[in-house]
């Protein structure tokens, strides 16, 4: 089903046109993804990932709160709505710190705040944008190697993991040119990844982790995880495993 | 034969192109989406959607 052609009944009405009960949500647009998942669930489909998971992991603050509640270590994070609030947050977190939009991906508009002047300039810019950009999600800058870890959790198992190494950019997103290299799935990595996935109710998710001086911390869970760079790097047939998983769920 | 809306270079549709596949103009890199008419099997190209602020994982 192509989101560009969707016309779904909201509430009682004709079926979605999809014969199968199980639906794998792959839409890259956060809002289309969220709203079509809600409508498809209301029409009786079992969507992977669920509306609840999309809601929670699609917003960085909701995701951090869910991770923290489940006992998953996260970078120290603060929420603010004004310049005054952000400056208070930075007093606590120190410099540099990271400011991210609560909705957004591929490292878009994530800013590394080097000092108070730079922070004020960034906030001034954001004040002219849509109100959602004035929900300030401020996070400590984790002293990590120039890479992070992306794991793929399917059901209750970590099936693949990569290191994402940045090349000249502090952001490691492969959409920003970060390079994917295979990463060994240790028991510790599997445990924290599965715990993070469960924290948001995810059945097929990408979990982003950093190697902090105090151990692994999880900074994000992705509900429509991409795998085009991971399959060649790891040799793991992620799409094949997802299809088998869906077929198994459908038989239950 | 279809030409690119941006630079007018000829666009080539691969023989095994499938519905929804993205084809890029070899000259300017503009992206097009493959549309296949279910009944006639006729393949056409339309400009692909551009990346929006909420796109990602």
Interface residues (C-beta under 8 A of the other chain):
Chain A: X2 X4 X28 X29 X30 X31 X103 X104 X105 X106 X108 X175 X206 X222 X223 X224 X225 X226
Chain B: X20 X49 X52 X53 X54 X55 X56 X57
